[in-house]
């Protein structure tokens, strides 16, 4: 099964330098492609493993009138319990959802800026969940609205809070 769409993420933590640390918040958007494989299925639910891989390129503003180029990628692995809508390829329910756990790595680089060059990655466990809808007018496609939280385990403890809007096909 497959999904694609935008994901918005707030990364929040501490930027560590040799002599100090400062709070850093980065809001960014990725385009995400999410392949998943159901390895346990019944009529109305499934357990799946998937990789909602995201990639983003944007212009970042420092707040001081300075701009930089932001590049990011997100590579998580998720184990989800899916129910109702789009839980299996044959499920035609109009409403459903998922709950899951995973582990991920998120990398952000900001360059070409006088004030905010940044090169950092974060990894850690993920908790995720969301709803899926597929009204009859969608011709078999579904829409997933999902939320996730990742606890950063690296030195900067960069946590991420994410939201996804995906089209399921």
N, C-alpha and C positions, 0 to 999 in steps of 0.2 A: 504494500500500500504506500501511497505517496502524498505529500502535501508540499505546498510552496506559498511563500508570502513574506511580508515584513515582520521583523521582530524589533522591538525597542528595548534598550537595556540601559539602566543606570548602574554604573560601576562606582563604588564608594569605598575609599580606604585612605591609607597614608602613603605618600611618596617619600621614600627613604633616600637620603643622600648621605655622604660620608660624615657630615657634621650636623645634620638636622633632619627633622621629619615634618611634613606639612600635610594637611588634609587635602584630598583631591577627589573631585566628583566629575565623572565623564558620562554624558548622555549621548548615546549613539544608536543608529538604526542599521540593521543588516537585512539583506535578502536571504531568506532561509529556505533550504531544500531539505525535506524530512522524509527519507525512506524508512519504513518500518516493516518488520517481519513478525507476523503472528505465529508463535510456536505452540500456543494452546488456544483452541477455539471451541465455543459452543454456539447455540443459536443467537444469544444476545450479549455475549461478552468474549473477551480475549485477553491474553497476556502477550505483550509484544516487546521486542527489543528494537531500538532505532537510534539513528544519529541525525538530530536536527542541526545540520551544519549551516553556519551563517557566514556571510562575507559582506563587508561594508567599506565604502570609500566616501568621504565627505570633506567639506571645508569646515574647519573648526575655528571658532572665534575665541580669543583669550579674554575679552571683556575690556581690553586696553586698546581696541582698534586694530589689533594685530590678528592675522589669520594664518592658519597652517593647514596642512593636508593630513586628514585622519584616515588610517587604514586599520581595519580590524577583521579578525576571524574568530569564530566560536566553534569548538569541536567537542560536543558532549556525547555521551552514550546514555540512553535512558531505557529503563525497564518500566513499562506501564501496564496498568490494569485498565482496559477499555470496556465501556458498556454502552449499549444502545447504538445510536447513530454512528455509522462507520467503524464499529468495533470489529466487524469482519467485512470482507468484500461483498457478501450477499445480504448484509443487514440493511433493511430499508426503513428503519425507524427514523422519525423526524427529529428526535432529540436524544442526546447521549452525552458522554463525557469520558474523562480519563483521570487517573491519579497515578503518580509515578515517582520513582527515585532514580538518581543517576550520578554521574561524575563527569566533570567537564573541565576544559581548558579554554580560556578566553585571552586573546592577545590584542593589544591596542598600541598603535604607534602614531604619534603626532609629530610632524616634522615641518620644516620650512617656516618656522615661527620664531620670532625674537624672544617671546615670553614663555612659551609653553612646550618646548620640545619634551616629548614623553615617549618612553618605550617600556611597556610593562605587560606582564602576563599574570593571570590569576588562575588558580585551579582549586577544585574542591568538590564536595558532595552537593547534589542538587535535589530539591523537593519541587515537584511540579504538579499542576492540575489544571483542568479546564472543561469547557462544555463544547459540544458539537451540535450543529443544527443542519438540517437538510429538508427545507420545504419542498413540496412537489414541483414548484416552478424552477428549482435548481437543476433539473434533469439528471439526478444521480450524484451531483457534486455536493460536497458539504463545506461548511465553514467552521473552523475551530478557533475559539477564543481561549487562549491559555495564559497562565501566570507561572512564573518560576522564581525560585530563590536559590542562589549558590553562595555557600559560606567559603570565603577565601582562606586557604590554609598556608599560603606563602607568607614571606616576611612582612609584606605590606598589608596583609589581611583585607584584600580588596573583595568586598562582597558585591554580588550583582543581583539586581531586581529586574526581572524581564517580563514583557508582555508580547504575545504573538497573535497575529491574525492570519490564519492559513487557509488556503483552499485545498480541500481534500478531493483526490480523484483516484 
